[in-house]
Amino acid sequence: MITPEDLHYTDEHEWVRVVGNARVRIGITDYAQDQLGDVVYIELPEPGKEVSKDDLVVEIESTKSVGEVYAPFAGTIAAVNEAVAASPELVNTSPYQDGWLVEIEVSGEIGTEDLLDAAAYKDLTE
């Protein structure tokens, strides 16, 4: 499994990339997409939606099951990846690049201390 060193991770198998002073990009990990199997549908939130930490923000349907993606921070949905809505398989083929899901404009500081680094995430999934 691929686990990029420059990302932060949740124990719910989401990755977090800081993309600005108050913005994060979120997707699911290579491990998560492998566990889900072939992704066939993704339900994205509307941009502008306010979210609290741990709110459900994305549902991912696969041939095996349904996966849920939760907000690691409170804030506003700033952007959604329309490409994955049109081509859900991007989550399988490029989970860390083309298969990202949403960006959140974080309310307050982006505190990554509650997130896992790559080594801790690898320990979780091995």
ZATI-823415 format. One record per residue: residue number from 1; x, y, z of N, C-alpha, C in turn. Coordinates in steps of 0.001 Angstrom, whole numbers, always signed. Example, Ala and Ser with C-alpha at 12.3 -4.5 7.8 and 13.67 -1.06 7.14 Angstrom:
REM ZATI-823415
<fimar seq="1" n_xx="+13190" n_yy="-5690" n_zz="+7800" ca_xx="+12300" ca_yy="-4500" ca_zz="+7800" c_xx="+13200" c_yy="-3300" c_zz="+7800"/>
<fimar seq="2" n_xx="+12850" n_yy="-2250" n_zz="+7080" ca_xx="+13670" ca_yy="-1060" ca_zz="+7140" c_xx="+12900" c_yy="+30" c_zz="+7870"/>
This chain:
REM ZATI-823415
<fimar seq="1" n_xx="+832" n_yy="-1191" n_zz="+0" ca_xx="+0" ca_yy="+0" ca_zz="+0" c_xx="+879" c_yy="+1258" c_zz="+0"/>
<fimar seq="2" n_xx="+414" n_yy="+2258" n_zz="-683" ca_xx="+1128" ca_yy="+3525" ca_zz="-751" c_xx="+650" c_yy="+4423" c_zz="+391"/>
<fimar seq="3" n_xx="+1612" n_yy="+5004" n_zz="+1130" ca_xx="+1303" ca_yy="+5918" ca_zz="+2225" c_xx="+2260" c_yy="+7105" c_zz="+2129"/>
<fimar seq="4" n_xx="+1880" n_yy="+8152" n_zz="+1384" ca_xx="+2786" ca_yy="+9296" ca_zz="+1232" c_xx="+3179" c_yy="+9912" c_zz="+2566"/>
<fimar seq="5" n_xx="+4458" n_yy="+10251" n_zz="+2682" ca_xx="+5009" ca_yy="+10806" ca_zz="+3917" c_xx="+4541" c_yy="+12237" c_zz="+4200"/>
<fimar seq="6" n_xx="+4118" n_yy="+12971" n_zz="+3159" ca_xx="+3785" ca_yy="+14390" ca_zz="+3332" c_xx="+2329" c_yy="+14643" c_zz="+3732"/>
<fimar seq="7" n_xx="+1579" n_yy="+13588" n_zz="+4006" ca_xx="+168" ca_yy="+13735" ca_zz="+4378" c_xx="-34" c_yy="+13403" c_zz="+5846"/>
<fimar seq="8" n_xx="-1201" n_yy="+13796" n_zz="+6345" ca_xx="-1661" ca_yy="+13406" ca_zz="+7676" c_xx="-2817" c_yy="+12431" c_zz="+7461"/>
<fimar seq="9" n_xx="-3081" n_yy="+11590" n_zz="+8465" ca_xx="-4076" ca_yy="+10528" ca_zz="+8314" c_xx="-4984" c_yy="+10461" c_zz="+9535"/>
<fimar seq="10" n_xx="-6206" n_yy="+9961" n_zz="+9309" ca_xx="-7114" ca_yy="+9697" ca_zz="+10423" c_xx="-7178" c_yy="+8187" c_zz="+10631"/>
<fimar seq="11" n_xx="-7649" n_yy="+7770" n_zz="+11789" ca_xx="-7800" ca_yy="+6335" ca_zz="+12007" c_xx="-9031" c_yy="+5788" c_zz="+11291"/>
<fimar seq="12" n_xx="-9768" n_yy="+6667" n_zz="+10606" ca_xx="-10901" ca_yy="+6256" ca_zz="+9763" c_xx="-10465" c_yy="+6093" c_zz="+8302"/>
<fimar seq="13" n_xx="-9154" n_yy="+6112" n_zz="+8043" ca_xx="-8561" ca_yy="+5863" ca_zz="+6726" c_xx="-8777" c_yy="+6992" c_zz="+5726"/>
<fimar seq="14" n_xx="-8749" n_yy="+8202" n_zz="+6234" ca_xx="-8778" ca_yy="+9389" ca_zz="+5382" c_xx="-7411" c_yy="+10043" c_zz="+5423"/>
<fimar seq="15" n_xx="-7051" n_yy="+10697" n_zz="+4323" ca_xx="-5820" ca_yy="+11483" ca_zz="+4326" c_xx="-6184" c_yy="+12963" c_zz="+4301"/>
<fimar seq="16" n_xx="-5267" n_yy="+13774" n_zz="+4823" ca_xx="-5456" ca_yy="+15218" ca_zz="+4914" c_xx="-4194" c_yy="+15899" c_zz="+4398"/>
<fimar seq="17" n_xx="-4365" n_yy="+16790" n_zz="+3446" ca_xx="-3256" ca_yy="+17592" ca_zz="+2924" c_xx="-3580" c_yy="+19053" c_zz="+3198"/>
<fimar seq="18" n_xx="-2675" n_yy="+19753" n_zz="+3850" ca_xx="-2846" ca_yy="+21183" ca_zz="+4068" c_xx="-2505" c_yy="+21873" c_zz="+2749"/>
<fimar seq="19" n_xx="-3470" n_yy="+22632" n_zz="+2181" ca_xx="-3273" ca_yy="+23257" ca_zz="+869" c_xx="-3288" c_yy="+24780" c_zz="+940"/>
<fimar seq="20" n_xx="-3421" n_yy="+25324" n_zz="+2125" ca_xx="-3415" ca_yy="+26770" ca_zz="+2302" c_xx="-3392" c_yy="+27100" c_zz="+3773"/>
<fimar seq="21" n_xx="-3402" n_yy="+28383" n_zz="+4085" ca_xx="-3351" ca_yy="+28798" ca_zz="+5490" c_xx="-4484" c_yy="+28221" c_zz="+6314"/>
<fimar seq="22" n_xx="-5660" n_yy="+28124" n_zz="+5722" ca_xx="-6814" ca_yy="+27626" ca_zz="+6475" c_xx="-7595" c_yy="+26583" c_zz="+5688"/>
<fimar seq="23" n_xx="-6955" n_yy="+25933" n_zz="+4723" ca_xx="-7668" ca_yy="+24988" ca_zz="+3857" c_xx="-6965" c_yy="+23640" c_zz="+3846"/>
<fimar seq="24" n_xx="-7787" n_yy="+22573" n_zz="+3902" ca_xx="-7279" ca_yy="+21211" ca_zz="+3794" c_xx="-8024" c_yy="+20473" c_zz="+2694"/>
<fimar seq="25" n_xx="-7318" n_yy="+19567" n_zz="+2045" ca_xx="-7908" ca_yy="+18683" ca_zz="+1030" c_xx="-7983" c_yy="+17296" c_zz="+1655"/>
<fimar seq="26" n_xx="-9083" n_yy="+16593" n_zz="+1395" ca_xx="-9332" ca_yy="+15305" ca_zz="+2038" c_xx="-9664" c_yy="+14252" c_zz="+987"/>
<fimar seq="27" n_xx="-9204" n_yy="+13045" n_zz="+1242" ca_xx="-9542" ca_yy="+11898" ca_zz="+409" c_xx="-9442" c_yy="+10642" c_zz="+1247"/>
<fimar seq="28" n_xx="-9617" n_yy="+9500" n_zz="+607" ca_xx="-9439" ca_yy="+8237" ca_zz="+1328" c_xx="-8104" c_yy="+7629" c_zz="+924"/>
<fimar seq="29" n_xx="-7551" n_yy="+6837" n_zz="+1815" ca_xx="-6224" ca_yy="+6273" ca_zz="+1598" c_xx="-6262" c_yy="+5118" c_zz="+601"/>
<fimar seq="30" n_xx="-5080" n_yy="+4762" n_zz="+156" ca_xx="-4919" ca_yy="+3604" ca_zz="-722" c_xx="-5464" c_yy="+2352" c_zz="-30"/>
<fimar seq="31" n_xx="-5180" n_yy="+2230" n_zz="+1251" ca_xx="-5702" ca_yy="+1090" ca_zz="+2033" c_xx="-7230" c_yy="+1074" c_zz="+1994"/>
<fimar seq="32" n_xx="-7852" n_yy="+2223" n_zz="+2220" ca_xx="-9320" ca_yy="+2303" ca_zz="+2247" c_xx="-9928" c_yy="+1947" c_zz="+902"/>
<fimar seq="33" n_xx="-9366" n_yy="+2489" n_zz="-181" ca_xx="-9938" ca_yy="+2190" ca_zz="-1489" c_xx="-9780" c_yy="+710" c_zz="-1817"/>
<fimar seq="34" n_xx="-8675" n_yy="+106" n_zz="-1374" ca_xx="-8466" ca_yy="-1325" ca_zz="-1597" c_xx="-9500" c_yy="-2147" c_zz="-830"/>
<fimar seq="35" n_xx="-9797" n_yy="-1743" n_zz="+398" ca_xx="-10790" ca_yy="-2448" ca_zz="+1204" c_xx="-12196" c_yy="-2307" c_zz="+622"/>
<fimar seq="36" n_xx="-12492" n_yy="-1138" n_zz="+56" ca_xx="-13813" ca_yy="-907" ca_zz="-531" c_xx="-14029" c_yy="-1702" c_zz="-1814"/>
<fimar seq="37" n_xx="-12995" n_yy="-1859" n_zz="-2593" ca_xx="-13149" ca_yy="-2482" ca_zz="-3903" c_xx="-13510" c_yy="-1420" c_zz="-4932"/>
<fimar seq="38" n_xx="-14084" n_yy="-1838" n_zz="-6038" ca_xx="-14391" ca_yy="-922" ca_zz="-7133" c_xx="-15444" c_yy="+102" c_zz="-6718"/>
<fimar seq="39" n_xx="-15051" n_yy="+1374" n_zz="-6721" ca_xx="-15957" ca_yy="+2457" ca_zz="-6360" c_xx="-16858" c_yy="+2757" c_zz="-7555"/>
<fimar seq="40" n_xx="-18175" n_yy="+2801" n_zz="-7293" ca_xx="-19140" ca_yy="+3001" ca_zz="-8380" c_xx="-19942" c_yy="+4293" c_zz="-8256"/>
<fimar seq="41" n_xx="-19960" n_yy="+4906" n_zz="-7061" ca_xx="-20742" ca_yy="+6134" ca_zz="-6879" c_xx="-20188" c_yy="+6902" c_zz="-5684"/>
<fimar seq="42" n_xx="-20158" n_yy="+8230" n_zz="-5835" ca_xx="-19709" ca_yy="+9097" ca_zz="-4743" c_xx="-20710" c_yy="+10227" c_zz="-4578"/>
<fimar seq="43" n_xx="-21186" n_yy="+10405" n_zz="-3349" ca_xx="-22094" ca_yy="+11507" ca_zz="-3032" c_xx="-21302" c_yy="+12590" c_zz="-2313"/>
<fimar seq="44" n_xx="-21140" n_yy="+13726" n_zz="-3006" ca_xx="-20374" ca_yy="+14842" ca_zz="-2471" c_xx="-21307" c_yy="+15884" c_zz="-1859"/>
<fimar seq="45" n_xx="-20821" n_yy="+16641" n_zz="-883" ca_xx="-21641" ca_yy="+17709" ca_zz="-297" c_xx="-21667" c_yy="+18935" c_zz="-1220"/>
<fimar seq="46" n_xx="-22546" n_yy="+19859" n_zz="-918" ca_xx="-22595" ca_yy="+21122" ca_zz="-1660" c_xx="-21525" c_yy="+22068" c_zz="-1132"/>
<fimar seq="47" n_xx="-20790" n_yy="+22744" n_zz="-2034" ca_xx="-19860" ca_yy="+23775" ca_zz="-1569" c_xx="-20614" c_yy="+24833" c_zz="-764"/>
<fimar seq="48" n_xx="-19981" n_yy="+25320" n_zz="+280" ca_xx="-20607" ca_yy="+26304" ca_zz="+1147" c_xx="-21254" c_yy="+25699" c_zz="+2377"/>
<fimar seq="49" n_xx="-21396" n_yy="+24386" n_zz="+2404" ca_xx="-22008" ca_yy="+23716" ca_zz="+3551" c_xx="-21085" c_yy="+23816" c_zz="+4758"/>
<fimar seq="50" n_xx="-21662" n_yy="+24200" n_zz="+5891" ca_xx="-20918" ca_yy="+24246" ca_zz="+7155" c_xx="-20857" c_yy="+22831" c_zz="+7736"/>
<fimar seq="51" n_xx="-19675" n_yy="+22448" n_zz="+8222" ca_xx="-19510" ca_yy="+21135" ca_zz="+8832" c_xx="-18826" c_yy="+21273" c_zz="+10181"/>
<fimar seq="52" n_xx="-19181" n_yy="+20375" n_zz="+11072" ca_xx="-18508" ca_yy="+20270" ca_zz="+12364" c_xx="-17506" c_yy="+19130" c_zz="+12287"/>
<fimar seq="53" n_xx="-16530" n_yy="+19143" n_zz="+13175" ca_xx="-15576" ca_yy="+18042" ca_zz="+13234" c_xx="-16344" c_yy="+16738" c_zz="+13399"/>
<fimar seq="54" n_xx="-15953" n_yy="+15730" n_zz="+12648" ca_xx="-16527" ca_yy="+14387" ca_zz="+12669" c_xx="-17889" c_yy="+14275" c_zz="+11980"/>
<fimar seq="55" n_xx="-18368" n_yy="+15335" n_zz="+11315" ca_xx="-19592" ca_yy="+15227" ca_zz="+10507" c_xx="-19325" c_yy="+14350" c_zz="+9288"/>
<fimar seq="56" n_xx="-20329" n_yy="+13603" n_zz="+8883" ca_xx="-20270" ca_yy="+12853" ca_zz="+7638" c_xx="-20287" c_yy="+13845" c_zz="+6483"/>
<fimar seq="57" n_xx="-19293" n_yy="+13781" n_zz="+5585" ca_xx="-19248" ca_yy="+14726" ca_zz="+4473" c_xx="-19348" c_yy="+14057" c_zz="+3105"/>
<fimar seq="58" n_xx="-18928" n_yy="+12801" n_zz="+2984" ca_xx="-18967" ca_yy="+12107" ca_zz="+1697" c_xx="-19368" c_yy="+10656" c_zz="+1924"/>
<fimar seq="59" n_xx="-20217" n_yy="+10131" n_zz="+1035" ca_xx="-20518" ca_yy="+8705" ca_zz="+1026" c_xx="-19970" c_yy="+8110" c_zz="-255"/>
<fimar seq="60" n_xx="-19312" n_yy="+6962" n_zz="-110" ca_xx="-18691" ca_yy="+6279" ca_zz="-1234" c_xx="-19297" c_yy="+4888" c_zz="-1347"/>
<fimar seq="61" n_xx="-19903" n_yy="+4600" n_zz="-2492" ca_xx="-20478" ca_yy="+3278" ca_zz="-2713" c_xx="-19547" c_yy="+2481" c_zz="-3609"/>
<fimar seq="62" n_xx="-19333" n_yy="+1236" n_zz="-3222" ca_xx="-18500" ca_yy="+347" ca_zz="-4015" c_xx="-19273" c_yy="-942" c_zz="-4284"/>
<fimar seq="63" n_xx="-18649" n_yy="-1825" n_zz="-5036" ca_xx="-19281" ca_yy="-3112" ca_zz="-5314" c_xx="-19377" c_yy="-3973" c_zz="-4060"/>
<fimar seq="64" n_xx="-18577" n_yy="-3649" n_zz="-3018" ca_xx="-18567" ca_yy="-4429" ca_zz="-1782" c_xx="-19403" c_yy="-3814" c_zz="-666"/>
<fimar seq="65" n_xx="-19344" n_yy="-2475" n_zz="-535" ca_xx="-19978" ca_yy="-1841" ca_zz="+625" c_xx="-20100" c_yy="-336" c_zz="+415"/>
<fimar seq="66" n_xx="-20488" n_yy="+346" n_zz="+1490" ca_xx="-20559" ca_yy="+1802" ca_zz="+1477" c_xx="-19540" c_yy="+2317" c_zz="+2478"/>
<fimar seq="67" n_xx="-18738" n_yy="+3294" n_zz="+2059" ca_xx="-17772" ca_yy="+3927" ca_zz="+2933" c_xx="-18211" c_yy="+5341" c_zz="+3255"/>
<fimar seq="68" n_xx="-17796" n_yy="+5825" n_zz="+4395" ca_xx="-18150" ca_yy="+7177" ca_zz="+4826" c_xx="-16886" c_yy="+7959" c_zz="+5135"/>
<fimar seq="69" n_xx="-16895" n_yy="+9231" n_zz="+4749" ca_xx="-15766" ca_yy="+10120" ca_zz="+4995" c_xx="-16239" c_yy="+11215" c_zz="+5938"/>
<fimar seq="70" n_xx="-15476" n_yy="+11446" n_zz="+7000" ca_xx="-15847" ca_yy="+12401" ca_zz="+8033" c_xx="-14918" c_yy="+13611" c_zz="+8015"/>
<fimar seq="71" n_xx="-15440" n_yy="+14741" n_zz="+8409" ca_xx="-14642" ca_yy="+15971" ca_zz="+8466" c_xx="-13661" c_yy="+15895" c_zz="+9631"/>
<fimar seq="72" n_xx="-12363" n_yy="+16047" n_zz="+9356" ca_xx="-11389" ca_yy="+16040" ca_zz="+10445" c_xx="-11316" c_yy="+17378" c_zz="+11183"/>
<fimar seq="73" n_xx="-11947" n_yy="+18415" n_zz="+10602" ca_xx="-11970" ca_yy="+19752" ca_zz="+11190" c_xx="-13331" c_yy="+20390" c_zz="+10935"/>
<fimar seq="74" n_xx="-13711" n_yy="+21328" n_zz="+11787" ca_xx="-14910" ca_yy="+22129" ca_zz="+11544" c_xx="-14584" c_yy="+23199" c_zz="+10513"/>
<fimar seq="75" n_xx="-15572" n_yy="+23564" n_zz="+9710" ca_xx="-15358" ca_yy="+24612" ca_zz="+8720" c_xx="-16437" c_yy="+24610" c_zz="+7661"/>
<fimar seq="76" n_xx="-16068" n_yy="+25060" n_zz="+6470" ca_xx="-16980" ca_yy="+25173" ca_zz="+5345" c_xx="-16431" c_yy="+24379" c_zz="+4172"/>
<fimar seq="77" n_xx="-17302" n_yy="+23640" n_zz="+3500" ca_xx="-16874" ca_yy="+22937" ca_zz="+2286" c_xx="-16529" c_yy="+24003" c_zz="+1256"/>
<fimar seq="78" n_xx="-15255" n_yy="+24104" n_zz="+920" ca_xx="-14771" ca_yy="+25141" ca_zz="+6" c_xx="-14763" c_yy="+24663" c_zz="-1442"/>
<fimar seq="79" n_xx="-14545" n_yy="+23373" n_zz="-1645" ca_xx="-14496" ca_yy="+22821" ca_zz="-3001" c_xx="-14794" c_yy="+21330" c_zz="-2941"/>
<fimar seq="80" n_xx="-15367" n_yy="+20832" n_zz="-4020" ca_xx="-15572" ca_yy="+19393" ca_zz="-4176" c_xx="-14950" c_yy="+18984" c_zz="-5506"/>
<fimar seq="81" n_xx="-14526" n_yy="+17751" n_zz="-5583" ca_xx="-13903" ca_yy="+17239" ca_zz="-6798" c_xx="-14989" c_yy="+16645" c_zz="-7691"/>
<fimar seq="82" n_xx="-15488" n_yy="+17454" n_zz="-8610" ca_xx="-16549" ca_yy="+17005" ca_zz="-9522" c_xx="-16081" c_yy="+15853" c_zz="-10404"/>
<fimar seq="83" n_xx="-14775" n_yy="+15755" n_zz="-10638" ca_xx="-14250" ca_yy="+14672" ca_zz="-11476" c_xx="-14558" c_yy="+13303" c_zz="-10877"/>
<fimar seq="84" n_xx="-14521" n_yy="+13177" n_zz="-9535" ca_xx="-14814" ca_yy="+11874" ca_zz="-8930" c_xx="-16305" c_yy="+11560" c_zz="-8957"/>
<fimar seq="85" n_xx="-17138" n_yy="+12587" n_zz="-8986" ca_xx="-18577" ca_yy="+12345" ca_zz="-9128" c_xx="-18862" c_yy="+11755" c_zz="-10511"/>
<fimar seq="86" n_xx="-18179" n_yy="+12275" n_zz="-11524" ca_xx="-18366" ca_yy="+11789" ca_zz="-12889" c_xx="-17624" c_yy="+10475" c_zz="-13144"/>
<fimar seq="87" n_xx="-16473" n_yy="+10297" n_zz="-12491" ca_xx="-15638" ca_yy="+9104" ca_zz="-12676" c_xx="-15183" c_yy="+8584" c_zz="-11317"/>
<fimar seq="88" n_xx="-16075" n_yy="+7899" n_zz="-10583" ca_xx="-15749" ca_yy="+7458" ca_zz="-9222" c_xx="-14517" c_yy="+6561" c_zz="-9139"/>
<fimar seq="89" n_xx="-14187" n_yy="+5892" n_zz="-10235" ca_xx="-13032" ca_yy="+4997" ca_zz="-10230" c_xx="-11719" c_yy="+5729" c_zz="-9986"/>
<fimar seq="90" n_xx="-11707" n_yy="+7065" n_zz="-10095" ca_xx="-10500" ca_yy="+7837" ca_zz="-9781" c_xx="-10046" c_yy="+7611" c_zz="-8341"/>
<fimar seq="91" n_xx="-10994" n_yy="+7318" n_zz="-7460" ca_xx="-10642" ca_yy="+7034" ca_zz="-6069" c_xx="-9804" c_yy="+5763" c_zz="-5994"/>
<fimar seq="92" n_xx="-10090" n_yy="+4802" n_zz="-6873" ca_xx="-9305" ca_yy="+3565" ca_zz="-6905" c_xx="-7966" c_yy="+3746" c_zz="-7603"/>
<fimar seq="93" n_xx="-7949" n_yy="+4465" n_zz="-8713" ca_xx="-6738" ca_yy="+4549" ca_zz="-9526" c_xx="-5762" c_yy="+5617" c_zz="-9058"/>
<fimar seq="94" n_xx="-6258" n_yy="+6660" n_zz="-8382" ca_xx="-5397" ca_yy="+7767" ca_zz="-7962" c_xx="-5905" c_yy="+8382" c_zz="-6653"/>
<fimar seq="95" n_xx="-5892" n_yy="+7601" n_zz="-5554" ca_xx="-6510" ca_yy="+8085" ca_zz="-4320" c_xx="-5887" c_yy="+9351" c_zz="-3739"/>
<fimar seq="96" n_xx="-4591" n_yy="+9589" n_zz="-4008" ca_xx="-3917" ca_yy="+10745" ca_zz="-3407" c_xx="-3813" c_yy="+11950" c_zz="-4331"/>
<fimar seq="97" n_xx="-4143" n_yy="+11783" n_zz="-5591" ca_xx="-4027" ca_yy="+12897" ca_zz="-6532" c_xx="-5384" c_yy="+13214" c_zz="-7148"/>
<fimar seq="98" n_xx="-5726" n_yy="+12531" n_zz="-8229" ca_xx="-6968" ca_yy="+12822" ca_zz="-8953" c_xx="-8217" c_yy="+12416" c_zz="-8178"/>
<fimar seq="99" n_xx="-8083" n_yy="+11508" n_zz="-7214" ca_xx="-9232" ca_yy="+10994" ca_zz="-6483" c_xx="-9545" c_yy="+11708" c_zz="-5179"/>
<fimar seq="100" n_xx="-9011" n_yy="+12932" n_zz="-4983" ca_xx="-9359" ca_yy="+13683" ca_zz="-3768" c_xx="-10858" c_yy="+13960" c_zz="-3769"/>
<fimar seq="101" n_xx="-11418" n_yy="+14252" n_zz="-2603" ca_xx="-12875" ca_yy="+14378" ca_zz="-2482" c_xx="-13348" c_yy="+15800" c_zz="-2224"/>
<fimar seq="102" n_xx="-12903" n_yy="+16398" n_zz="-1132" ca_xx="-13367" ca_yy="+17743" ca_zz="-768" c_xx="-12229" c_yy="+18574" c_zz="-199"/>
<fimar seq="103" n_xx="-12445" n_yy="+19889" n_zz="-233" ca_xx="-11572" ca_yy="+20811" ca_zz="+491" c_xx="-12436" c_yy="+21540" c_zz="+1511"/>
<fimar seq="104" n_xx="-11872" n_yy="+21695" n_zz="+2707" ca_xx="-12574" ca_yy="+22389" ca_zz="+3788" c_xx="-11783" c_yy="+23632" c_zz="+4159"/>
<fimar seq="105" n_xx="-12488" n_yy="+24754" n_zz="+4203" ca_xx="-11925" ca_yy="+25988" ca_zz="+4759" c_xx="-12130" c_yy="+25857" c_zz="+6262"/>
<fimar seq="106" n_xx="-11053" n_yy="+25680" n_zz="+6989" ca_xx="-11115" ca_yy="+25338" ca_zz="+8409" c_xx="-11426" c_yy="+26570" c_zz="+9244"/>
<fimar seq="107" n_xx="-12331" n_yy="+26398" n_zz="+10201" ca_xx="-12624" ca_yy="+27450" ca_zz="+11176" c_xx="-11547" c_yy="+27385" c_zz="+12250"/>
<fimar seq="108" n_xx="-10766" n_yy="+28430" n_zz="+12383" ca_xx="-9689" ca_yy="+28435" ca_zz="+13378" c_xx="-8418" c_yy="+27851" c_zz="+12804"/>
<fimar seq="109" n_xx="-7537" n_yy="+27397" n_zz="+13680" ca_xx="-6247" ca_yy="+26869" ca_zz="+13265" c_xx="-6367" c_yy="+25421" c_zz="+12807"/>
<fimar seq="110" n_xx="-5486" n_yy="+25052" n_zz="+11883" ca_xx="-5411" ca_yy="+23657" ca_zz="+11448" c_xx="-4479" c_yy="+22942" c_zz="+12414"/>
<fimar seq="111" n_xx="-5059" n_yy="+22214" n_zz="+13322" ca_xx="-4266" ca_yy="+21477" ca_zz="+14304" c_xx="-4126" c_yy="+20030" c_zz="+13883"/>
<fimar seq="112" n_xx="-2941" n_yy="+19642" n_zz="+13464" ca_xx="-2736" ca_yy="+18277" ca_zz="+12989" c_xx="-2264" c_yy="+17326" c_zz="+14088"/>
<fimar seq="113" n_xx="-2182" n_yy="+17818" n_zz="+15318" ca_xx="-1671" ca_yy="+16965" ca_zz="+16394" c_xx="-2574" c_yy="+15769" c_zz="+16688"/>
<fimar seq="114" n_xx="-3860" n_yy="+15850" n_zz="+16341" ca_xx="-4768" ca_yy="+14717" ca_zz="+16556" c_xx="-4762" c_yy="+13729" c_zz="+15389"/>
<fimar seq="115" n_xx="-3999" n_yy="+14048" n_zz="+14344" ca_xx="-3919" ca_yy="+13183" ca_zz="+13179" c_xx="-2672" c_yy="+12310" c_zz="+13243"/>
<fimar seq="116" n_xx="-2650" n_yy="+11263" n_zz="+12437" ca_xx="-1514" ca_yy="+10347" ca_zz="+12392" c_xx="-523" c_yy="+10786" c_zz="+11321"/>
<fimar seq="117" n_xx="+766" n_yy="+10539" n_zz="+11569" ca_xx="+1740" ca_yy="+10725" ca_zz="+10497" c_xx="+1796" c_yy="+9416" c_zz="+9708"/>
<fimar seq="118" n_xx="+2589" n_yy="+9394" n_zz="+8645" ca_xx="+2640" ca_yy="+8216" ca_zz="+7769" c_xx="+3068" c_yy="+6958" c_zz="+8520"/>
<fimar seq="119" n_xx="+4056" n_yy="+7080" n_zz="+9387" ca_xx="+4540" ca_yy="+5895" ca_zz="+10131" c_xx="+3454" c_yy="+5336" c_zz="+11041"/>
<fimar seq="120" n_xx="+2749" n_yy="+6201" n_zz="+11739" ca_xx="+1674" ca_yy="+5748" ca_zz="+12636" c_xx="+528" c_yy="+5134" c_zz="+11833"/>
<fimar seq="121" n_xx="+246" n_yy="+5703" n_zz="+10660" ca_xx="-830" ca_yy="+5144" ca_zz="+9829" c_xx="-436" c_yy="+3761" c_zz="+9299"/>
<fimar seq="122" n_xx="+822" n_yy="+3616" n_zz="+8896" ca_xx="+1296" ca_yy="+2298" ca_zz="+8433" c_xx="+1158" c_yy="+1264" c_zz="+9557"/>
<fimar seq="123" n_xx="+1505" n_yy="+1672" n_zz="+10789" ca_xx="+1365" ca_yy="+753" ca_zz="+11932" c_xx="-94" c_yy="+340" c_zz="+12115"/>
<fimar seq="124" n_xx="-1013" n_yy="+1267" n_zz="+11896" ca_xx="-2450" ca_yy="+989" ca_zz="+12047" c_xx="-2933" c_yy="-34" c_zz="+11025"/>
<fimar seq="125" n_xx="-2400" n_yy="+16" n_zz="+9825" ca_xx="-2929" ca_yy="-810" ca_zz="+8736" c_xx="-2156" c_yy="-2103" c_zz="+8497"/>
<fimar seq="126" n_xx="-1092" n_yy="-2320" n_zz="+9236" ca_xx="-319" ca_yy="-3559" ca_zz="+9034" c_xx="-724" c_yy="-4643" c_zz="+9984"/>
